[in-house]
Amino acid sequence: MIYVAVFMSAASFSQNQIAPKPYGALPSPRQLKWQETEMYCIIHFTPTTFQNLEWGYGDANPSIFNPSNFSAQQIVDAAKSGGFMGIVYVAKHHDGFALWPTKTTSYNISKSPWKNGKGDIVKEFQIAAKKAGLKFGIYCSPWDRHNPVYGTPEYLTVYRNQLKELYTQYGDLFMSWHDGANGGDGFYGGKKEKRKVDQTTYYDWKNTWEITRKLQPNASIFSDIGLDVRWVGNERGEGPETSWSTIDLQGIDGKPAMPGSTQNFNLGTGTRGGKHWIPFEGDVALRPGWFYHPEEDSKVKKTAELFNIYCSSVGHGGALDLGLSPTKEGRLHPNDVKALASFGSFLKETFAHNLVKEATISVSNLRGNLQKEFGPANLIDDDRYSYWATDDQVHQASVTLSFKEPVLFSLIQLRENIKLGQRIDSVVVEAFMNNEWVKIAKATSIGANKIIRLTEPQKTSQLRIQIYAPVSIVLSETGLYLEPKIVNESQAKEENALDKYGWRVINENGSTVEDGFYAIDQNETTVYSTTQNSIILDFGSELTFSGLGYLPAQDKSFGAIEKYELLISADAKHWTSVKSGEFSNIRSNPILQRIILDKATSARYVKLTALQAVSDELGKPNLRFAEINVYR
């Protein structure tokens, strides 16, 4: 009788019955597909490109959009060469110009001379992506600086109809991308004015996103707090070392947690054991800005910088969204194409050979002693969803790698099977050196992917990974790699910048401001702070120049100038205004801003005045300068 009972138990002892129970919040099937994509590009190519602006105001004549040699295929193929697996096209940016022949507004590509008004840029990118085998997604800005009814309930109908067109005419989408910039100055129906909206209620996101769910059920929704993917909280593409895919959302002032009404203190880190599975996207442009500017041709990110970003986005459990900026011609600049190809080649070389596949793998515990279902061979089969697992009561365990000969490595890669949740709290990595185990690295928040990048390569014949979790351990993949050396990459220098020798920062009465030196010391890490609303430079003698560069403080966004006026003087008493405008998106992307004058001018003194600035935590708009440059 006992024999029969044991026999029946063994016969029914299948993986499904003894697999670890899922832990905590879990990803949806669409989120799993998004997570597997890992890297994609977002493409900004609108009339703003032809204006050499970062944000268009909504006043551009449609005739300005007329690329002379457009090739969606050239752009998409360049992205593919970089190892990217999808593209998101900006079908409408804040300027309100629709890049498809929409029925919702006359301000669209059919009014452009390109292809005699018969063109459809969105369709061209969709076709190119399909041909290249890349996924396709769409960005449609909620803010519209051109539409005459923006700010009224009528606009919400317009916006929703735009989404319906985009979601029904361009195939299956992998992403529905929504920007957080909302309301401000524009040319609404030709009226130059400022319109504010309450982002927490105006777009009625709960019902608006129902359109996405109905028409594109496989598309992951991104916003600062999207339903599927969250913003990492910066536009450098970098996720923090500890970054959980789970997160607790907290509304502001008792409002539901939605874009515009969610506290963002944990956007980057997420929440250990959070109620919602919403991993992060790290978005960053290949150039300093999101749109093409010819003066940035030498500022394209190099392979080393891109790999740093990759390791802190994809390598911290998120995804990398890289901005591409076609020229007015309608193609990527050769520098951009070269940068993408170089990065793609570097990735292939880096991850071509997993040293763990040369090792004998032993584990301290094996779930049910089932080698096939949960054994260590699953750690090197390149399958995200097969795994090694421990028994339910075992929450601390180790994986030991033994090599016949010592191996040299600098990258350690770990994955969890996230279908069962984000289970692992932390890991400690030890190498056997001089007859003892030496700790060489540690990490938290493993999730879908964790790349531990050592400060210098290590060499050992034995490696041990100690793993800690509140439940049974599930580990999907383990990798050891040696990062190749990068040669012949130099940092781009500011072109045409004038020598600052003898310059000084002064106040309104002409006295030297001693700490103003930090704004002209050619050191981007030092900061000059002032309670004044401007900075005045004294060149010491008259200079002829054609532009000014302004770099805000890089540590925090407060103190950055959003709207400016540039003035010149011969005596620091009588001032003439030579330029005014806005530094678009500077709150999220505090990059070097260039003010290009309509024509060269001569002056001894120049004043950069803030008409609007980003306030600090106390609501004070104190200005903070990292560096000021002047161009010949």
C-alpha positions as CSV (number, residue, x, y, z in Angstrom):
1,M,0.0,0.0,0.0
2,I,2.8,2.3,0.9
3,Y,4.6,1.3,-2.4
4,V,1.6,2.3,-4.5
5,A,1.3,5.7,-2.7
6,V,5.0,6.5,-3.4
7,F,4.7,5.3,-7.0
8,M,1.6,7.6,-7.6
9,S,3.4,10.5,-6.0
10,A,6.5,10.1,-8.2
11,A,4.4,9.7,-11.3
12,S,2.6,13.0,-10.7
13,F,5.7,14.9,-9.7
14,S,5.7,17.3,-12.6
15,Q,7.5,20.6,-13.0
16,N,4.1,22.5,-13.0
17,Q,3.2,21.0,-9.7
18,I,6.5,21.7,-7.9
19,A,7.6,24.9,-9.6
20,P,8.1,27.8,-7.3
21,K,5.0,29.9,-6.6
22,P,5.1,33.4,-8.2
23,Y,6.2,36.1,-5.8
24,G,4.8,39.6,-5.7
25,A,3.7,41.7,-8.7
26,L,4.2,40.1,-12.0
27,P,4.8,41.4,-15.6
28,S,2.0,41.1,-18.2
29,P,2.7,39.3,-21.5
30,R,3.1,42.7,-23.2
31,Q,5.6,43.8,-20.6
32,L,7.6,40.6,-21.1
33,K,7.8,41.3,-24.8
34,W,8.9,44.9,-24.0
35,Q,11.5,43.6,-21.6
36,E,12.9,41.2,-24.2
37,T,13.3,44.1,-26.6
38,E,15.8,45.8,-24.3
39,M,16.9,48.5,-26.8
40,Y,15.0,50.7,-29.2
41,C,15.3,54.2,-30.7
42,I,12.9,57.2,-30.7
43,I,13.1,59.4,-33.8
44,H,12.4,63.2,-33.8
45,F,11.9,64.5,-37.3
46,T,9.3,67.3,-37.6
47,P,9.2,70.9,-38.8
48,T,11.2,71.7,-35.7
49,T,14.2,70.1,-37.4
50,F,14.0,72.7,-40.1
51,Q,13.8,75.5,-37.5
52,N,17.0,74.3,-35.7
53,L,15.0,74.3,-32.5
54,E,14.6,71.8,-29.7
55,W,10.9,72.5,-29.3
56,G,8.8,74.1,-32.0
57,Y,6.3,76.8,-31.0
58,G,3.5,75.7,-33.3
59,D,4.0,78.6,-35.7
60,A,6.0,76.9,-38.5
61,N,4.6,77.1,-42.0
62,P,3.9,73.5,-43.3
63,S,6.0,74.5,-46.4
64,I,9.1,74.3,-44.2
65,F,8.9,70.6,-44.0
66,N,10.5,69.4,-47.2
67,P,13.4,66.9,-46.8
68,S,15.5,66.8,-50.0
69,N,16.7,63.1,-49.7
70,F,14.5,61.4,-47.1
71,S,15.2,57.7,-46.4
72,A,13.4,56.0,-43.5
73,Q,15.3,52.9,-44.4
74,Q,18.7,54.5,-44.0
75,I,17.7,55.7,-40.5
76,V,16.1,52.3,-39.4
77,D,19.0,50.3,-40.8
78,A,21.5,52.5,-38.9
79,A,19.5,51.8,-35.7
80,K,19.6,48.0,-36.4
81,S,23.3,48.2,-36.9
82,G,23.5,49.5,-33.3
83,G,21.8,46.4,-32.0
84,F,18.4,48.1,-31.5
85,M,15.3,46.0,-31.9
86,G,12.6,48.6,-32.4
87,I,11.9,52.2,-33.2
88,V,9.3,54.7,-31.9
89,Y,8.5,57.5,-34.3
90,V,7.3,60.9,-33.1
91,A,4.2,61.2,-35.2
92,K,3.4,64.6,-33.6
93,H,5.6,66.6,-31.3
94,H,4.6,69.6,-29.1
95,D,4.4,71.9,-32.2
96,G,1.3,70.1,-33.2
97,F,2.3,69.2,-36.8
98,A,1.0,65.8,-37.7
99,L,3.4,63.7,-39.8
100,W,0.6,61.7,-41.3
101,P,-2.4,62.8,-43.4
102,T,-4.8,63.1,-40.5
103,K,-8.4,64.1,-40.6
104,T,-8.2,65.7,-37.2
105,T,-6.3,68.9,-38.1
106,S,-5.3,70.7,-41.2
107,Y,-1.9,71.3,-39.7
108,N,-0.4,68.1,-41.1
109,I,2.0,66.7,-43.7
110,S,-0.6,66.9,-46.6
111,K,0.0,70.7,-46.5
112,S,3.7,70.1,-47.0
113,P,5.3,70.3,-50.5
114,W,7.1,67.0,-49.7
115,K,5.8,64.4,-52.2
116,N,3.3,67.1,-53.3
117,G,1.3,66.7,-50.2
118,K,0.9,62.9,-50.7
119,G,3.5,61.8,-48.3
120,D,3.1,59.9,-45.0
121,I,6.3,59.8,-42.8
122,V,4.7,57.5,-40.2
123,K,3.9,54.9,-42.9
124,E,7.4,55.2,-44.3
125,F,8.9,54.4,-40.9
126,Q,6.5,51.6,-40.3
127,I,7.4,50.0,-43.7
128,A,11.1,50.5,-43.1
129,A,10.9,48.9,-39.6
130,K,9.1,45.9,-40.9
131,K,11.6,45.4,-43.7
132,A,14.5,45.5,-41.2
133,G,12.7,43.2,-38.8
134,L,12.4,45.9,-36.1
135,K,9.3,46.5,-33.9
136,F,7.4,49.7,-34.4
137,G,5.9,52.1,-31.9
138,I,4.4,55.6,-32.0
139,Y,4.7,58.8,-30.0
140,C,1.9,61.4,-30.2
141,S,2.3,64.4,-28.0
142,P,-0.6,65.3,-25.7
143,W,0.5,69.0,-25.7
144,D,-0.3,70.8,-29.0
145,R,1.2,74.3,-29.3
146,H,-0.7,74.9,-32.5
147,N,-4.2,73.6,-32.1
148,P,-6.7,76.4,-31.5
149,V,-8.8,74.4,-29.0
150,Y,-6.0,73.1,-26.9
151,G,-6.9,73.7,-23.2
152,T,-10.6,73.1,-23.8
153,P,-12.6,69.9,-23.5
154,E,-12.9,69.8,-27.3
155,Y,-9.2,69.1,-27.7
156,L,-9.4,65.9,-25.9
157,T,-11.7,64.6,-28.6
158,V,-9.1,65.7,-31.2
159,Y,-6.3,64.0,-29.4
160,R,-8.2,60.8,-28.9
161,N,-9.1,60.7,-32.6
162,Q,-5.5,61.1,-33.5
163,L,-4.6,58.1,-31.4
164,K,-7.4,56.1,-33.0
165,E,-6.0,56.9,-36.5
166,L,-2.5,56.0,-35.5
167,Y,-3.5,52.8,-33.8
168,T,-5.6,51.5,-36.7
169,Q,-3.5,52.5,-39.8
170,Y,0.1,51.5,-38.9
171,G,0.0,47.8,-38.0
172,D,0.8,46.2,-34.6
173,L,2.7,48.5,-32.2
174,F,5.0,47.5,-29.4
175,M,4.8,50.9,-27.7
176,S,2.5,53.8,-27.2
177,W,4.7,56.6,-26.0
178,H,3.3,59.7,-24.2
179,D,5.4,62.7,-23.2
180,G,5.0,64.5,-19.8
181,A,5.4,68.1,-21.2
182,N,2.0,69.8,-21.0
183,G,0.8,73.3,-21.4
184,G,2.7,76.6,-21.8
185,D,3.5,79.2,-24.5
186,G,2.4,78.5,-28.1
187,F,0.7,79.9,-31.2
188,Y,-2.7,78.3,-30.5
189,G,-4.7,78.9,-33.7
190,G,-2.3,81.8,-34.4
191,K,-2.7,83.3,-30.9
192,K,0.6,83.8,-29.2
193,E,-0.3,83.1,-25.6
194,K,0.2,80.8,-22.7
195,R,-2.3,78.0,-21.9
196,K,-2.1,75.9,-18.8
197,V,-3.9,72.6,-18.2
198,D,-4.3,70.4,-15.1
199,Q,-2.4,67.4,-16.3
200,T,-3.9,65.3,-13.5
201,T,-7.4,65.6,-15.0
202,Y,-7.3,67.2,-18.5
203,Y,-6.3,64.2,-20.5
204,D,-8.5,61.7,-18.5
205,W,-5.7,59.2,-19.0
206,K,-7.7,56.3,-17.5
207,N,-10.2,56.5,-20.4
208,T,-7.8,57.8,-23.0
209,W,-5.5,54.8,-22.5
210,E,-8.5,52.5,-22.9
211,I,-8.2,53.4,-26.6
212,T,-4.7,51.9,-26.6
213,R,-5.8,48.8,-24.7
214,K,-8.6,48.2,-27.2
215,L,-6.9,49.0,-30.5
216,Q,-3.3,47.9,-29.6
217,P,-3.5,45.4,-26.8
218,N,0.1,44.4,-27.2
219,A,1.5,47.9,-27.0
220,S,3.2,48.8,-23.7
221,I,2.1,52.3,-22.5
222,F,4.9,54.6,-21.5
223,S,4.6,57.9,-19.6
224,D,6.3,59.4,-16.5
225,I,4.1,56.8,-14.8
226,G,2.7,54.7,-17.6
227,L,0.5,51.7,-17.2
228,D,3.4,49.4,-18.4
229,V,6.6,51.4,-18.4
230,R,7.8,54.3,-16.2
231,W,10.3,57.1,-16.9
232,V,13.6,56.7,-15.1
233,G,13.5,60.3,-14.0
234,N,16.3,61.8,-16.1
235,E,17.2,62.1,-19.8
236,R,20.7,60.7,-19.4
237,G,19.3,57.2,-19.8
238,E,20.8,56.1,-16.5
239,G,19.0,54.0,-13.9
240,P,20.3,53.8,-10.3
241,E,22.3,50.8,-9.1
242,T,19.3,49.6,-7.2
243,S,16.2,49.8,-9.4
244,W,13.3,47.5,-8.8
245,S,10.8,46.7,-11.5
246,T,8.0,46.9,-8.9
247,I,6.8,50.2,-7.6
248,D,4.3,51.7,-5.2
249,L,2.5,54.7,-6.7
250,Q,1.5,57.5,-4.5
251,G,-0.9,60.2,-5.7
252,I,-0.5,63.9,-4.8
253,D,-3.0,65.6,-2.5
254,G,-5.2,62.5,-2.4
255,K,-5.5,62.3,-6.2
256,P,-5.2,58.9,-8.0
257,A,-1.7,58.0,-9.1
258,M,-1.6,59.0,-12.7
259,P,0.7,61.2,-14.9
260,G,0.9,64.6,-13.3
261,S,-0.5,63.4,-9.9
262,T,2.1,60.9,-8.9
263,Q,4.9,61.5,-6.5
264,N,8.1,60.8,-8.4
265,F,10.6,60.3,-5.6
266,N,10.9,56.6,-6.5
267,L,10.8,56.8,-10.3
268,G,14.4,55.6,-10.6
269,T,14.6,53.1,-7.7
270,G,11.1,51.7,-7.8
271,T,9.9,49.9,-4.6
272,R,11.1,46.6,-3.2
273,G,8.0,44.5,-3.1
274,G,5.9,47.2,-4.7
275,K,2.3,46.5,-5.7
276,H,2.7,47.3,-9.4
277,W,5.1,45.9,-12.0
278,I,6.2,48.9,-14.0
279,P,9.9,48.7,-15.0
280,F,11.8,51.8,-16.2
281,E,12.9,53.1,-19.5
282,G,16.1,55.0,-19.8
283,D,15.7,57.6,-22.5
284,V,18.7,59.6,-23.9
285,A,19.6,61.2,-27.2
286,L,22.5,60.1,-29.3
287,R,23.3,63.8,-29.6
288,P,23.0,66.4,-26.8
289,G,19.5,67.3,-28.0
290,W,16.5,65.3,-29.4
291,F,16.4,67.2,-32.7
292,Y,19.2,67.7,-35.2
293,H,21.4,70.8,-34.8
294,P,24.3,71.2,-37.2
295,E,26.5,72.7,-34.4
296,E,26.2,69.3,-32.6
297,D,27.7,67.2,-35.4
298,S,30.9,66.7,-33.2
299,K,28.9,66.0,-30.1
300,V,27.6,62.5,-31.1
301,K,28.0,60.1,-28.2
302,K,31.0,57.7,-28.5
303,T,30.9,53.9,-27.9
304,A,32.3,54.2,-24.4
305,E,29.6,56.6,-23.3
306,L,26.9,54.6,-25.0
307,F,28.1,51.4,-23.2
308,N,28.1,53.2,-19.9
309,I,24.4,54.1,-20.5
310,Y,23.7,50.6,-21.7
311,C,25.0,49.1,-18.5
312,S,23.0,51.4,-16.3
313,S,19.7,51.0,-18.2
314,V,19.5,47.6,-19.8
315,G,22.1,46.4,-17.2
316,H,19.9,47.7,-14.3
317,G,16.8,45.8,-15.4
318,G,15.3,48.5,-17.6
319,A,15.4,49.3,-21.3
320,L,17.4,51.8,-23.4
321,D,15.5,54.3,-25.6
322,L,18.1,56.2,-27.8
323,G,17.0,59.4,-29.6
324,L,18.0,59.7,-33.2
325,S,17.9,63.0,-35.0
326,P,17.7,63.1,-38.8
327,T,19.0,66.1,-40.7
328,K,16.9,68.5,-42.8
329,E,17.9,66.2,-45.7
330,G,15.9,63.4,-44.0
331,R,18.8,61.1,-43.2
332,L,21.1,60.4,-40.3
333,H,24.4,62.4,-40.4
334,P,27.4,60.2,-41.2
335,N,28.7,60.7,-37.6
336,D,25.5,59.3,-36.2
337,V,25.6,56.3,-38.5
338,K,29.2,55.6,-37.6
339,A,28.5,55.9,-33.9
340,L,25.6,53.4,-34.1
341,A,27.6,50.9,-36.1
342,S,30.5,51.1,-33.7
343,F,28.3,50.6,-30.7
344,G,26.6,47.6,-32.3
345,S,29.9,46.0,-33.1
346,F,31.2,46.6,-29.6
347,L,28.1,44.9,-28.1
348,K,28.5,41.9,-30.3
349,E,32.2,41.6,-29.4
350,T,31.5,42.1,-25.7
351,F,28.9,39.4,-25.4
352,A,30.1,37.0,-28.0
353,H,31.7,34.6,-25.6
354,N,30.2,33.6,-22.2
355,L,33.0,32.2,-20.1
356,V,30.5,30.4,-17.8
357,K,29.9,27.9,-20.6
358,E,33.5,26.7,-20.0
359,A,32.9,26.2,-16.3
360,T,31.7,23.3,-14.2
361,I,28.7,24.7,-12.3
362,S,27.7,23.5,-8.9
363,V,24.9,24.7,-6.7
364,S,24.4,24.5,-2.9
365,N,20.8,23.4,-3.3
366,L,18.7,22.0,-6.1
367,R,14.9,22.1,-6.0
368,G,13.5,18.6,-5.6
369,N,16.9,17.3,-6.8
370,L,15.5,17.6,-10.4
371,Q,18.4,18.3,-12.7
372,K,16.5,18.6,-15.9
373,E,13.7,20.9,-14.6
374,F,15.7,23.1,-12.2
375,G,19.4,22.2,-12.7
376,P,22.4,24.5,-13.2
377,A,22.5,23.7,-17.0
378,N,19.6,26.1,-17.3
379,L,21.9,29.0,-16.3
380,I,23.7,28.8,-19.7
381,D,21.0,27.8,-22.2
382,D,20.3,31.4,-23.3
383,D,16.7,31.0,-22.3
384,R,15.3,33.8,-20.1
385,Y,12.6,31.5,-18.7
386,S,14.3,28.3,-17.9
387,Y,16.0,28.4,-14.5
388,W,17.8,27.0,-11.6
389,A,15.7,27.0,-8.4
390,T,16.1,26.1,-4.7
391,D,13.6,24.3,-2.4
392,D,10.9,26.5,-0.9
393,Q,12.7,26.6,2.5
394,V,16.0,27.6,1.1
395,H,16.4,31.4,0.8
396,Q,20.2,31.6,0.8
397,A,22.2,29.6,-1.7
398,S,25.2,29.8,-3.9
399,V,26.4,29.0,-7.5
400,T,30.0,28.1,-7.8
401,L,31.8,28.2,-11.2
402,S,35.0,26.1,-11.5
403,F,37.4,26.5,-14.5
404,K,40.2,24.3,-15.6
405,E,42.3,27.3,-16.2
406,P,42.0,30.9,-14.6
407,V,39.7,33.1,-16.7
408,L,39.9,36.9,-17.1
409,F,36.6,38.9,-16.9
410,S,35.2,42.3,-16.1
411,L,31.4,41.9,-16.5
412,I,29.1,39.6,-14.6
413,Q,25.5,39.2,-15.9
414,L,22.6,37.7,-14.0
415,R,18.9,37.2,-14.9
416,E,15.9,36.1,-13.0
417,N,12.9,34.5,-14.6
418,I,10.6,37.5,-14.1
419,K,7.5,35.4,-14.9
420,L,7.9,34.3,-11.3
421,G,8.5,37.9,-10.0
422,Q,11.5,39.8,-8.8
423,R,12.6,37.5,-6.0
424,I,16.3,38.1,-5.3
425,D,17.2,40.8,-2.7
426,S,20.9,40.8,-3.3
427,V,24.0,38.9,-4.4
428,V,27.6,38.8,-3.3
429,V,30.3,37.7,-5.8
430,E,33.5,36.1,-4.5
431,A,36.6,35.0,-6.3
432,F,39.0,32.3,-4.9
433,M,42.4,34.0,-4.7
434,N,45.4,33.1,-2.6
435,N,43.6,30.1,-1.1
436,E,40.7,32.2,0.2
437,W,37.4,33.6,-1.0
438,V,37.6,37.3,-1.7
439,K,34.5,39.5,-2.2
440,I,34.8,41.3,-5.6
441,A,31.3,42.6,-6.1
442,K,27.7,42.9,-4.8
443,A,24.4,43.9,-6.3
444,T,20.7,44.3,-5.6
445,S,17.6,44.2,-7.8
446,I,18.6,41.6,-10.3
447,G,15.3,41.3,-12.2
448,A,15.3,40.8,-15.9
449,N,18.9,41.7,-16.3
450,K,21.8,42.8,-14.1
451,I,25.2,43.7,-15.4
452,I,27.8,44.1,-12.7
453,R,30.7,46.0,-14.1
454,L,33.9,45.6,-12.2
455,T,36.3,48.5,-11.9
456,E,39.1,46.4,-13.3
457,P,39.3,42.9,-14.8
458,Q,39.6,40.0,-12.3
459,K,41.3,36.6,-12.9
460,T,40.3,33.4,-11.1
461,S,39.7,29.7,-11.5
462,Q,36.8,29.7,-9.1
463,L,33.9,32.1,-8.7
464,R,31.1,31.9,-6.2
465,I,27.8,33.8,-6.3
466,Q,26.0,34.0,-3.0
467,I,22.3,34.8,-3.4
468,Y,19.8,36.0,-0.9
469,A,16.0,36.2,-1.2
470,P,12.8,36.2,1.0
471,V,11.5,33.2,-0.9
472,S,13.0,30.3,-2.9
473,I,15.6,31.4,-5.4
474,V,15.1,31.5,-9.1
475,L,18.0,32.3,-11.4
476,S,17.7,32.2,-15.1
477,E,21.0,33.1,-16.7
478,T,24.6,33.6,-15.6
479,G,27.3,35.2,-17.7
480,L,31.0,36.2,-17.4
481,Y,32.5,38.5,-20.1
482,L,35.6,40.5,-20.7
483,E,34.9,44.0,-21.9
484,P,37.1,44.9,-25.0
485,K,39.3,47.9,-24.8
486,I,38.1,51.0,-26.7
487,V,40.7,52.9,-28.5
488,N,40.9,56.1,-30.6
489,E,38.0,57.9,-29.0
490,S,38.5,61.4,-27.9
491,Q,36.2,63.8,-26.1
492,A,34.7,66.4,-28.4
493,K,35.7,70.0,-27.6
494,E,33.6,73.1,-27.9
495,E,34.2,74.4,-31.4
496,N,34.8,78.1,-32.0
497,A,34.7,78.9,-28.3
498,L,36.7,82.1,-27.4
499,D,39.4,82.0,-24.9
500,K,38.2,83.2,-21.5
501,Y,41.5,84.6,-20.2
502,G,40.9,88.0,-18.5
503,W,37.2,87.6,-18.3
504,R,35.3,88.3,-15.1
505,V,31.7,88.1,-13.8
506,I,30.5,91.4,-12.4
507,N,27.4,92.8,-10.7
508,E,25.2,95.7,-11.8
509,N,27.6,98.3,-10.3
510,G,30.6,96.8,-12.1
511,S,32.3,95.1,-9.1
512,T,33.8,91.6,-9.6
513,V,31.8,88.7,-8.3
514,E,34.5,86.4,-6.9
515,D,32.7,83.1,-7.1
516,G,31.4,84.1,-10.5
517,F,34.7,82.6,-11.7
518,Y,33.1,79.2,-11.5
519,A,30.9,80.0,-14.5
520,I,34.0,80.6,-16.7
521,D,36.6,78.3,-15.3
522,Q,36.1,75.6,-18.0
523,N,35.1,73.1,-15.3
524,E,31.6,71.8,-15.8
525,T,31.5,70.3,-12.2
526,T,31.8,73.7,-10.5
527,V,28.8,75.9,-10.0
528,Y,28.2,79.6,-9.7
529,S,24.9,80.4,-7.8
530,T,23.3,83.7,-7.5
531,T,20.1,85.2,-6.1
532,Q,20.1,87.7,-9.0
533,N,18.1,87.1,-12.2
534,S,21.1,87.5,-14.5
535,I,24.8,87.0,-15.1
536,I,27.0,89.7,-16.5
537,L,30.3,89.0,-18.2
538,D,33.0,91.6,-18.7
539,F,35.4,90.5,-21.5
540,G,37.9,93.2,-20.6
541,S,37.8,94.6,-24.0
542,E,35.4,94.6,-27.0
543,L,34.9,91.2,-28.6
544,T,33.1,90.2,-31.8
545,F,31.0,87.1,-31.4
546,S,28.1,85.3,-33.0
547,G,26.7,83.2,-30.1
548,L,26.7,82.3,-26.5
549,G,26.7,78.9,-24.8
550,Y,25.0,78.3,-21.4
551,L,25.4,75.1,-19.4
552,P,23.2,74.9,-16.3
553,A,24.4,73.1,-13.2
554,Q,24.4,69.4,-13.8
555,D,23.6,68.0,-10.3
556,K,20.0,69.2,-10.1
557,S,17.6,71.0,-12.4
558,F,16.7,73.9,-10.1
559,G,18.3,77.2,-11.1
560,A,18.2,76.4,-14.8
561,I,17.0,79.2,-17.1
562,E,13.9,78.3,-19.0
563,K,13.2,81.6,-20.8
564,Y,16.0,84.1,-21.5
565,E,17.0,87.5,-22.9
566,L,20.5,88.2,-24.1
567,L,21.7,91.8,-23.9
568,I,25.0,93.6,-24.8
569,S,26.6,96.8,-23.7
570,A,29.7,98.9,-24.2
571,D,29.6,100.4,-20.7
572,A,27.6,98.0,-18.5
573,K,25.0,100.8,-18.1
574,H,23.1,101.0,-21.4
575,W,21.9,97.7,-22.6
576,T,20.6,96.5,-26.0
577,S,18.6,93.3,-26.4
578,V,19.9,91.0,-29.1
579,K,18.0,87.7,-28.6
580,S,15.3,86.2,-26.5
581,G,13.7,82.8,-26.4
582,E,13.3,79.5,-24.4
583,F,15.6,76.7,-23.5
584,S,13.3,73.9,-24.3
585,N,13.2,70.8,-22.1
586,I,16.0,72.0,-19.9
587,R,14.3,70.9,-16.7
588,S,14.6,67.2,-17.8
589,N,17.6,67.5,-20.1
590,P,20.0,70.2,-18.7
591,I,22.5,70.1,-21.7
592,L,24.6,72.9,-23.1
593,Q,22.3,75.5,-24.7
594,R,23.5,77.6,-27.6
595,I,22.1,81.1,-28.4
596,I,22.9,81.8,-32.0
597,L,22.7,85.5,-33.0
598,D,21.1,86.5,-36.2
599,K,24.4,88.2,-37.1
600,A,27.7,88.7,-35.4
601,T,27.9,91.6,-32.9
602,S,30.6,93.4,-30.9
603,A,30.5,94.3,-27.2
604,R,32.5,94.4,-24.1
605,Y,29.7,93.3,-21.8
606,V,27.1,90.7,-22.2
607,K,24.2,89.9,-19.9
608,L,22.1,86.7,-19.8
609,T,18.9,87.4,-18.0
610,A,16.4,84.8,-16.8
611,L,12.8,85.6,-17.6
612,Q,11.8,82.3,-16.2
613,A,13.8,79.7,-14.2
614,V,13.3,76.3,-12.6
615,S,12.5,76.9,-8.9
616,D,14.2,75.0,-6.1
617,E,12.4,72.9,-3.4
618,L,11.4,76.2,-1.6
619,G,10.1,77.8,-4.7
620,K,13.1,80.1,-5.2
621,P,14.3,80.5,-8.8
622,N,18.0,81.1,-7.8
623,L,20.2,80.8,-10.9
624,R,23.0,78.2,-11.1
625,F,25.6,78.2,-13.8
626,A,28.1,75.4,-14.6
627,E,29.7,77.2,-17.6
628,I,29.3,80.1,-20.0
629,N,30.9,80.1,-23.4
630,V,31.1,82.7,-26.2
631,Y,31.6,81.8,-29.8
632,R,33.4,83.6,-32.5
